[in-house]
Amino acid sequence: MKKKRPVLQDVADRIGITKMTVSRYLRNPEQVSVALREKIAVALDELGYIPNRAPDMLSNATSRAIGVLLPSLTNQVFADVLRGIETVTDEAGYQTLVAHFGYNAQKEELQLRSLLGWNIDGVILTERNHTPGTLRMLEVAGIPVIEVMDSVSPCLDMAVGFDNVEAARQMTHAILKKGHRHTVYLGARLDERTLQKQQGYEKAMREAGLEPHSVMMEEASSFSAGAMLLREAQQRYPDTDSLFCTNDDLAVGAMFECQRQGLKVPEQMAIAGFHGHDIAQVVTPRLATVLTPREHMGREAAAMLLARIGGDRSMTAALDVGFEIAEGDSI
């Protein structure tokens, strides 16, 4: 059973003052005498008082809180973006209210409705495909919106990210430049960015006069999924001599599977990933990957959002934070 939380009256009774004085202290300690400040602080501490922010957030013109909608909590990409966001919001005294929607546009709509109920001052989104309901709510709310992870697709308001298609195209060309000819693309989730990378891969293959082949699955990516997709690629396309994976998880999983099969990387199977996670540096051989500045992206997104909340309208609509191709030793 949920315990009854101490209320302002409990704090006031403990010290023998009015509820109004405690409330004044919580809003602005300077308005209360130094001696009383000390007593109230001790009482709050002893009672374990938790301020109820909801009425404040709902009645004030600004809540000093922003919403962040993430498609995945297990994907390190979004953990890094969130870390970047919070370095800026913490510094500015803003709270981040985080909701998770599992790459599901309907669930994104439900979570957004819930966040908007807290009177948030702005919102950071991580996808570009939204339901009509989501778009309507954002229009009615009239708050600044920023979409991250992509700098090219049309955005609702502002965007921070990089060109996923071009990054995949360049990585595929890096693989082909090493002399590999039968590169297969491995994808998971089938979210918009996985499909953009597939587009970039296919573009590079066609530019080289080669036939593109993809092996995809709808489930979330993981190391074991990388192993499974590699086996499927070998079955479907026996000539496969190289892989470009939508992320580092699949790439590392495929690399482990090559070791199990006794295939030499990159001599018999070249492998490249995407995002440049820490694991890419410590596997042997070092994984070729696209380095994406995720924390930087989060920081820029939060800074742009807070500036817009503060009334600055000079920001660029889309900021491209770029990417780097790291060839590692696996291609």
N, C-alpha and C positions, 0 to 999 in steps of 0.2 A: 504494500500500500504506500502511496506517495505521502511523505511526511509533510506536515503543515510548515511552510516556510515562515520564518520570523518576519513580521511586518514592521513598518515605521513606528507604530504605537508601542510595540514590544521594546524597541530601542529607547523610545522616549520614557516609558515607564521605568526602565532600569535606572535611568539617570535622574528621573524626576523633572523632566522638561517637557515642552509641548512638541507634538508631532511636527508642527510647522518649523520649529528650530532645526530638527533633524533633517527635514526636507531641504531647508535653506543650506545647511552644511553640505549635503550631498550635491546640490546644484553649484554652490560656490563657497568653499570653506572660509574664504576671506571675510564673508559676512558674519561670521560667528567669532566670539572672543577666543583668544588663544587657549585659555584654561579649559573652556568648554569643548573646543576642538579636540583636545587630547582625550577628554572623557568620552566624547561621541565615538572617536576612532576606536578606543578600547572596547566600548560596548558593541560596536558593529562587528569587531573581530571576535569577541567572546560568543556572540549569538550566531556568528556565521551568516550574517545578513547578506542576501543576494539582491542587488537592486533590480527591480523589474523594469527593463528598458522598453518593453512594448508600448506602454501608454506614451512615453516620451517620444519614441520613434514615430508613433502614429499621429501625434498631435503637432510635432514640430514641423516647420517648413523644411528643414533638412534633418536627416537621421544620422548623418556622419557614418553611413554604412553603404557599402556597394555589394552587389550580388555577383557571384562568379558561378557560371554553369559549366561543369566539367563532364565530358562523355565517359571518362573512365577514372577510377581511383587506383587501379593497379598499374596503370601505364605510367612509367617514370617521366615520360614527356610532360604530362600534365602536372605532375608533382613539381617539376622544375619550373614550369610556367607560373604555378601558384606561388612558389618561393619568391620568384621575381616580383610578382604582384604585391606580396605582403611586405617586402622590404620597403616599398614605397608607401603603402597604405598605413603600415605601423608608424612610420616616421611622421605621416601627416595626421595621425590620430584618428584614422578611419578604421572601422571594423570590416572584415570581409565575411559575408555570409555565403557559404559554399554549398551548392546543391549538385547532385550527380544524376545524370539521365541515361547512362548506358547506351549511347548512340541511338536513342529512340526519340524521334521528333515529338511524338504524343506526350512522352514522359517529360521532355524538355518544356512543353507547354504547361503541364501541371506544376512543375517545379518553379517555373517563372511566375506563375500566378501566386504561388506561396511566397516567393521572395518579394514580389511587388506589394504583398500584404503587409510587409514590414517597412513600407515607405522608403525603400532604398533610393539613394541619390543618383545611381548610375548602375550599369550592368555590363559585365564582360562575358561574351559568348564565344564558344569554341567551334561552332559549326556554321555553315552558311545556309543549310536547308532548314527552313522553319515552317511550322504549320500556319494556316491563315489566322488561327486563333492567337498564336504567339505574336504575329505581325500586328494584329489589331490591338492587343494589350500594350505592346511597346509604343504604338502610336498614341493611344489614350494616355499612357503614363507620361509621355513627353519628356522622358529622362535621356541623358546621353547614353549611347550604346556603342560598344567597341567589339569587333569580331577579330579573334586572333588566329594564328597558324597559316594565314593565306593573305598575300598582298595583291592578288590579281583578280579574283572573283569579285563581282559587284557587291558592295557592302551596303548595309542599311544606313550607316552614319559614318563611322570611322573604322579603320582596320589596321592591324599590325601583323606582319608575317613575312613570308618569302614565297618565291615562285616554285611550287611543288613540281609542276610539269617540267620546267627548265632544269631543276636540280636532278630529277630522274633521268632526263635526257643526257645531261653531262656525265652522270655516273655510268650510264649504259655505254656511252662513247669511250669512257676510260677503260671499261672492261674490254670492249672490242679492239681498242688500240693495242692491247697486249696480245692480240692474235686469236682470241676466242671467237667462235663463229656461231655457236648454238646456245645462245643465252636465253634462259627461261626466267620469267618474272613470277615471283611467289608473293601472293597477297592474302590478307586475312581481313575479317570484319566487313569488307566491301563498303567502307565509309567513303565519303567524297574524296578524301586525300589519298586513299589507297588507289582510287580510280584515276585521280590526277597523275599519280606516279606511273600508273600503267600506261596512260596516254603518252607521257614523256619517254618511257621505255620503248613503246611501239614506234614513236616518231624517230628515235635514234636508230632502231633496227631497220626501218624503211629507208632512212637516209643512207644506211650502209648497204642497201640492197638485200637485206636479210629478212627472213620470215619470223615475225614475233609469235611467241607462245607463252601463255600465262596459265598458272595453276593456282586457283583461288579457293578460299573457303569462307563461310560466313561467320564462323566462330572466332573468338578472340585469339590473338596471337600468343604464342608461348614457345619455349625452347622445344618442347615435344612436338608442337605443331610444325616447326621448321623441319624437324626430322621426317615427319610424315609427308609433308609437301614435297620434300626432296625425293622420297621414294616414289611418290606419285608421278613426279616429273620424269624420273628415270624410266618408269613403266610406259608413260604416254609418249615420251620423246627420248628414245634410247641414245640419241646422239648428244644429249645435253652435256656441255662441257663447262658451263658457267651459270651462275644464278645471280639475279638482282632481286633483293628482298625488300618488301615494303618497310621493314624495320630491323633493328639489330637483333631482336629476340629470335625472329625466324632465321636470320643469317647464322647466329651462333648455334642454334639447334641443328641447322643443316650441316654446319662445320663438325659438330660432334658426331653426326650420323656418318659423315665422310670418314672420320677416324674409326668408327665402328666397322665400316666396310673396307677399311684399309686403302681408301682413296687419298692420294696426296693432294693437299691444297697449297698452292693454286695449280700445280702441274696437271693434275687430272680433273680437278673441279675448282674453278675460280668462284669466289663468293664475295658479294658486296651487300652491305646493309644500308640503313638510313637512320640518322639522328645523332650518331656519335656518342652513345652511352659509354660510361666508364668501362664496361665489360669489353668493349671493342679494343681497348688498349691492352688488356691483360690476357686475352686469349692468344694462343700461338697457332698459326701465324697471326700477327696483328690484323684486325679486320679492316678492310676497305669500307668506308662509310661516308655519308654526307653529314658534315657537321652543321647542326642547326643551333642558333643562339637562343635557347629556350628561356633562360632566366632573363636575358637582356630583353626578349620579346615581352615577358611579363612586366618588367619594370617600365618599359616604354608605354605599354598599354595602360598601366595604372596611372602613370604620369599624365598621359594625354587625357584620360578620363577625368582625373581630378582637376586638371586645368580647365576642361570644358565645364565641369560642375561649377567651378569658380567663375564662369562667365567668359572665359577666353575662347573666342571662335576662330582663332588664327591657325589652328592645327590643320595639317594636311589630311585629306580624307583617308589616304592609304600610305602607310609607312612600310617600306621594304627593308627588313633587317639583314637580308642576304643569307648566303650559305657558303660552305667551303667543301671542296672534294678532297677527302683524305684517302690516298690510295693504299695505305697500310702495306701489308705483305701478302694479302689473300687473293689478289687478282694478278 
